[in-house]
Amino acid sequence: MAMAPQHWLSLARLVLGAVLWAILSRGDSSPLALPLVLLACALDFSDGRLARARGSESALGRALDNVCD
């Protein structure tokens, strides 16, 4: 069974969260932090909107969203 596109967006957001944690845990400011946060916000908005538009909301999607948030 293939994963729905909105699940891929959530997984990308999960990876972005790990990258952001690594960048911010170093203690120095990085010019990459803000664009990555904005990208994560856009992905958060997009995955839910895509799921609702396709009528494919699922338990996996809700779980991924909670983990990524």
Stockholm file with secondary structure:
# STOCKHOLM 1.0

chainA/1-69         MAMAPQHWLSLARLVLGAVLWAILSRGDSSPLALPLVLLACALDFSDGRLARARGSESALGRALDNVCD
#=GR chainA/1-69 SS CCCCHHHHHHHHHHHHHHHHHHHHHTSSCCTTHHHHHHHHHHHHHHHHHHHHHHTCCCHHHHHHHHHHC
#=GC SS_cons        CCCCHHHHHHHHHHHHHHHHHHHHHTSSCCTTHHHHHHHHHHHHHHHHHHHHHHTCCCHHHHHHHHHHC
//
